[in-house]
Amino acid sequence: MIRVNALEDMKAIMTRFLNGLNINNANMVELQYYLEIKYMVHMTIKMEKQLKRKVNARPCNYLEFSQGWKSNFRREGIA
């Protein structure tokens, strides 16, 4: 559209952007309220960062902490 110097409706631009997203991201962005394409882009970037943090976050295993405490206690009692 830029090459042919054609004007395009902003709603059409946002729809094209939304259709180019991953289906999960598109569904999340679609639920949000947005007025302009720049808000849509910023929202998508924030959501992708949040998803990346959730995927990279290691779940806390409380058994590791409790086992470490018990093993230290047992060693001190035996010695």
Residue frames as a rotation matrix with the C-alpha (Angstrom) as fourth column:
MET 1
0.566 0.824 0.000 0.00
0.824 -0.566 0.000 0.00
0.000 0.000 -1.000 0.00
ILE 2
0.412 -0.494 -0.766 2.88
0.156 -0.790 0.593 2.35
-0.898 -0.364 -0.248 0.71
ARG 3
-0.582 -0.732 0.355 4.53
0.441 0.082 0.893 1.65
-0.683 0.677 0.275 -2.66
VAL 4
-0.377 0.509 0.774 1.48
0.872 -0.087 0.482 2.61
0.313 0.856 -0.411 -4.67
ASN 5
-0.993 -0.089 0.081 0.90
0.052 -0.925 -0.377 5.65
0.109 -0.370 0.923 -2.44
ALA 6
-0.217 0.975 -0.054 -2.68
0.178 0.093 0.980 4.57
0.960 0.203 -0.194 -1.68
LEU 7
-0.569 0.150 0.809 -4.57
-0.771 -0.438 -0.461 5.76
0.285 -0.886 0.364 1.38
GLU 8
-0.441 0.396 -0.805 -6.00
0.268 0.914 0.303 3.04
0.857 -0.083 -0.509 3.56
ASP 9
0.493 0.718 0.491 -8.60
-0.374 -0.334 0.865 3.23
0.786 -0.610 0.103 6.27
MET 10
-0.374 -0.672 0.640 -7.11
-0.858 -0.012 -0.514 2.96
0.353 -0.741 -0.572 9.78
LYS 11
0.330 0.577 0.748 -9.60
-0.779 0.614 -0.130 0.23
-0.534 -0.539 0.651 10.65
ALA 12
0.945 -0.029 -0.327 -8.35
-0.216 0.695 -0.686 -1.82
0.247 0.719 0.650 7.69
ILE 13
0.024 -0.999 0.026 -4.74
-0.538 -0.035 -0.842 -1.36
0.843 0.006 -0.538 8.83
MET 14
-0.310 -0.095 0.946 -5.58
-0.941 0.172 -0.291 -2.55
-0.135 -0.980 -0.143 12.36
THR 15
0.720 0.625 0.303 -7.48
-0.551 0.779 -0.299 -5.55
-0.423 0.048 0.905 10.98
ARG 16
0.706 -0.537 -0.461 -4.54
-0.238 0.433 -0.869 -6.52
0.667 0.723 0.178 8.78
PHE 17
-0.308 -0.827 0.470 -2.18
-0.751 -0.092 -0.654 -6.20
0.584 -0.554 -0.593 11.76
LEU 18
0.018 0.419 0.908 -4.47
-0.898 0.406 -0.170 -8.33
-0.440 -0.812 0.384 13.91
ASN 19
0.924 0.372 -0.087 -4.70
-0.364 0.787 -0.498 -11.02
-0.117 0.492 0.863 11.23
GLY 20
0.392 -0.861 -0.324 -0.90
-0.356 0.183 -0.916 -11.18
0.849 0.474 -0.234 11.02
LEU 21
-0.159 -0.442 0.883 -0.51
-0.979 -0.045 -0.199 -12.03
0.127 -0.896 -0.426 14.69
ASN 22
-0.939 -0.124 -0.321 -0.23
-0.043 0.968 -0.248 -15.43
0.342 -0.219 -0.914 16.28
ILE 23
-0.165 0.979 -0.120 -3.77
0.180 0.150 0.972 -16.73
0.970 0.138 -0.201 16.96
ASN 24
0.112 0.168 -0.979 -3.29
0.971 0.192 0.144 -16.66
0.213 -0.967 -0.142 20.76
ASN 25
-0.751 -0.440 -0.493 -1.89
0.536 -0.842 -0.066 -13.13
-0.386 -0.313 0.868 20.74
ALA 26
-0.824 0.491 0.282 -4.60
-0.037 -0.545 0.838 -11.97
0.565 0.680 0.467 18.34
ASN 27
0.075 0.890 -0.451 -7.29
0.592 0.324 0.738 -13.30
0.803 -0.322 -0.502 20.66
MET 28
-0.064 -0.157 -0.986 -5.80
0.969 -0.246 -0.024 -11.46
-0.239 -0.957 0.167 23.65
VAL 29
-0.935 -0.309 -0.175 -5.35
0.254 -0.927 0.277 -8.19
-0.247 0.215 0.945 21.76
GLU 30
-0.603 0.766 0.222 -8.84
0.199 -0.125 0.972 -8.44
0.772 0.630 -0.077 20.35
LEU 31
0.164 0.674 -0.720 -10.27
0.898 0.200 0.392 -8.46
0.408 -0.712 -0.572 23.89
GLN 32
-0.420 -0.427 -0.801 -8.54
0.744 -0.667 -0.035 -5.17
-0.519 -0.611 0.598 24.71
TYR 33
0.755 0.648 -0.096 -9.79
0.526 -0.687 -0.501 -1.69
-0.391 0.328 -0.860 23.94
TYR 34
-0.416 -0.907 -0.059 -7.69
0.645 -0.341 0.684 0.26
-0.641 0.247 0.727 21.44
LEU 35
0.559 0.590 -0.582 -8.17
0.081 -0.738 -0.670 3.44
-0.825 0.327 -0.460 19.43
GLU 36
0.606 -0.455 -0.653 -5.10
-0.791 -0.430 -0.435 3.56
-0.083 0.780 -0.621 17.22
ILE 37
0.778 -0.365 -0.511 -2.62
0.006 0.818 -0.576 1.15
0.628 0.445 0.639 15.68
LYS 38
-0.215 -0.934 0.284 0.21
-0.396 -0.182 -0.900 2.38
0.893 -0.306 -0.331 17.93
TYR 39
-0.059 0.271 0.961 -1.75
-0.993 0.080 -0.084 1.35
-0.100 -0.959 0.264 21.05
MET 40
0.903 0.423 -0.076 -2.42
-0.429 0.882 -0.192 -2.00
-0.014 0.206 0.978 19.45
VAL 41
0.402 -0.847 -0.349 1.30
-0.043 0.363 -0.931 -2.53
0.915 0.389 0.109 18.75
HIS 42
-0.412 -0.568 0.712 2.32
-0.712 -0.288 -0.641 -1.50
0.569 -0.771 -0.286 22.28
MET 43
0.327 0.636 0.699 -0.30
-0.912 0.407 0.056 -3.81
-0.249 -0.656 0.713 23.78
THR 44
0.921 -0.010 -0.389 0.91
-0.177 0.880 -0.441 -6.70
0.346 0.475 0.809 21.66
ILE 45
-0.017 -0.999 -0.028 4.53
-0.220 0.031 -0.975 -6.12
0.975 -0.010 -0.220 22.69
LYS 46
-0.315 -0.043 0.948 3.55
-0.934 -0.163 -0.317 -6.03
0.168 -0.986 0.011 26.37
MET 47
0.680 0.657 0.327 1.56
-0.696 0.718 0.006 -9.24
-0.231 -0.232 0.945 26.07
GLU 48
0.716 -0.482 -0.505 4.39
-0.049 0.688 -0.724 -11.03
0.696 0.543 0.469 24.28
LYS 49
-0.343 -0.855 0.389 6.84
-0.493 -0.188 -0.849 -9.97
0.799 -0.483 -0.357 27.01
GLN 50
-0.017 0.425 0.905 4.45
-0.988 0.133 -0.081 -11.21
-0.155 -0.895 0.418 29.70
LEU 51
0.920 0.370 -0.132 4.04
-0.391 0.895 -0.213 -14.55
0.039 0.248 0.968 27.96
LYS 52
0.306 -0.894 -0.327 7.81
-0.109 0.309 -0.945 -14.88
0.946 0.325 -0.003 27.58
ARG 53
-0.430 -0.436 0.790 8.27
-0.800 -0.222 -0.558 -14.21
0.418 -0.872 -0.254 31.31
LYS 54
0.417 0.674 0.610 5.65
-0.859 0.511 0.023 -16.84
-0.296 -0.534 0.792 32.19
VAL 55
0.900 -0.109 -0.423 7.29
-0.146 0.838 -0.526 -19.43
0.411 0.535 0.738 29.97
ASN 56
0.023 -0.998 -0.056 10.78
-0.091 0.053 -0.994 -18.71
0.996 0.028 -0.089 31.32
ALA 57
-0.001 0.015 1.000 9.71
-0.957 -0.290 0.003 -18.58
0.290 -0.957 0.015 34.97
ARG 58
-0.608 -0.249 -0.754 10.64
-0.052 0.960 -0.274 -21.70
0.792 -0.127 -0.597 36.88
PRO 59
0.512 0.850 0.122 7.92
-0.219 -0.009 0.976 -22.84
0.831 -0.526 0.182 39.25
CYS 60
-0.251 -0.571 0.782 8.98
-0.900 -0.160 -0.406 -22.78
0.357 -0.805 -0.473 42.88
ASN 61
0.193 0.240 -0.951 9.33
0.033 0.967 0.251 -26.26
0.981 -0.080 0.179 44.29
TYR 62
0.417 0.047 0.908 8.75
-0.817 -0.418 0.397 -26.13
0.398 -0.907 -0.136 48.03
LEU 63
0.996 -0.070 -0.060 9.94
0.087 0.929 0.360 -29.70
0.030 -0.363 0.931 48.45
GLU 64
0.283 -0.951 0.122 13.49
0.462 0.023 -0.887 -28.62
0.841 0.307 0.446 47.57
PHE 65
-0.115 -0.303 0.946 13.50
-0.566 -0.763 -0.313 -26.18
0.816 -0.571 -0.084 50.46
SER 66
0.637 0.438 0.634 11.98
-0.768 0.292 0.570 -28.58
0.064 -0.850 0.522 52.96
GLN 67
0.907 -0.351 -0.232 14.27
0.317 0.933 -0.173 -31.47
0.277 0.083 0.957 51.99
GLY 68
0.043 -0.936 0.349 17.33
0.169 -0.338 -0.926 -29.25
0.985 0.099 0.143 52.34
TRP 69
0.048 0.037 0.998 16.29
-0.850 -0.524 0.060 -28.25
0.525 -0.851 0.007 55.83
LYS 70
0.893 0.350 0.284 15.60
-0.448 0.760 0.470 -31.83
-0.051 -0.547 0.835 56.93
SER 71
0.687 -0.690 -0.228 18.89
0.455 0.653 -0.606 -33.12
0.567 0.312 0.762 55.56
ASN 72
-0.161 -0.744 0.648 20.83
-0.232 -0.610 -0.758 -30.39
0.959 -0.273 -0.074 57.42
PHE 73
0.310 0.372 0.875 18.98
-0.920 -0.117 0.375 -31.15
0.242 -0.921 0.306 60.63
ARG 74
0.993 0.086 -0.075 19.69
-0.073 0.984 0.165 -34.88
0.088 -0.158 0.983 60.36
ARG 75
0.343 -0.938 -0.054 23.39
0.357 0.183 -0.916 -34.33
0.869 0.295 0.398 59.72
GLU 76
-0.217 -0.411 0.885 23.77
-0.600 -0.659 -0.453 -32.11
0.770 -0.629 -0.104 62.75
GLY 77
0.575 0.537 0.617 21.90
-0.816 0.322 0.481 -34.61
0.059 -0.780 0.623 64.97
ILE 78
0.932 -0.249 -0.264 24.04
0.198 0.959 -0.205 -37.55
0.304 0.138 0.942 63.88
ALA 79
0.092 -0.980 0.176 27.38
0.241 -0.150 -0.959 -35.80
0.966 0.131 0.222 64.27
